Amino acid sequence: MVIVRQLPAIGGEMGARSETRHSAHSPLMLAAGYWLAGLATLFLMAWGMLLYTGHT
């Protein structure tokens, strides 16, 4: 059995809003965040390889 302990929110007196904080972030927003992070990673890796190989 896994016991999950509620961690205090950053900023002090936000304990009353901590239950609604998780429902505010929908899975679609989470997926969009991961998609944008992946897109930025691909762009930076491609640009870095172009700089590394001498293409300007």
Backbone torsions as a table, in degrees:
resi	resn	phi	psi	omega
1	MET	NA	132.8	-178.6
2	VAL	-99.0	126.5	178.3
3	ILE	-101.5	117.7	-179.2
4	VAL	-99.3	123.1	-179.8
5	ARG	-100.7	131.8	179.4
6	GLN	-73.1	121.4	178.5
7	LEU	-86.5	144.2	178.3
8	PRO	-66.6	141.2	-178.7
9	ALA	-73.2	152.6	178.0
10	ILE	-71.0	130.8	179.6
11	GLY	112.5	2.0	173.1
12	GLY	87.5	-103.2	-169.4
13	GLU	-83.6	57.4	176.9
14	MET	-117.6	19.5	-177.7
15	GLY	-65.5	-31.7	-179.2
16	ALA	-71.5	-27.3	-178.6
17	ARG	-94.0	-1.2	-174.3
18	SER	-69.8	-25.6	179.1
19	GLU	-74.9	-33.2	-178.7
20	THR	-85.8	-9.2	-177.4
21	ARG	-68.0	-35.5	-177.4
22	HIS	-73.2	-33.0	-180.0
23	SER	-76.2	-16.3	179.9
24	ALA	-73.3	-30.4	179.6
25	HIS	-94.0	104.6	-179.0
26	SER	-78.5	159.3	176.5
27	PRO	-59.8	-28.0	178.0
28	LEU	-67.7	-39.8	176.9
29	MET	-67.1	-37.0	177.5
30	LEU	-64.8	-42.9	178.5
31	ALA	-65.0	-38.7	178.4
32	ALA	-65.5	-37.2	177.5
33	GLY	-65.0	-44.3	177.3
34	TYR	-65.4	-36.5	-180.0
35	TRP	-65.5	-43.5	178.7
36	LEU	-66.6	-37.9	177.5
37	ALA	-65.2	-40.1	177.3
38	GLY	-66.7	-39.5	178.5
39	LEU	-64.5	-43.2	177.8
40	ALA	-64.4	-38.4	178.6
41	THR	-64.1	-44.8	178.5
42	LEU	-62.7	-42.3	179.6
43	PHE	-62.7	-45.6	-178.6
44	LEU	-67.4	-36.6	178.4
45	MET	-68.4	-41.0	179.0
46	ALA	-66.0	-42.7	179.2
47	TRP	-65.8	-40.0	177.6
48	GLY	-64.0	-38.3	178.0
49	MET	-69.1	-36.0	176.4
50	LEU	-64.3	-41.7	177.1
51	LEU	-67.7	-38.0	-177.9
52	TYR	-66.6	-37.3	-178.2
53	THR	-85.7	-3.4	174.7
54	GLY	97.3	3.1	177.1
55	HIS	-81.1	128.1	-179.8
56	THR	-118.4	NA	NA
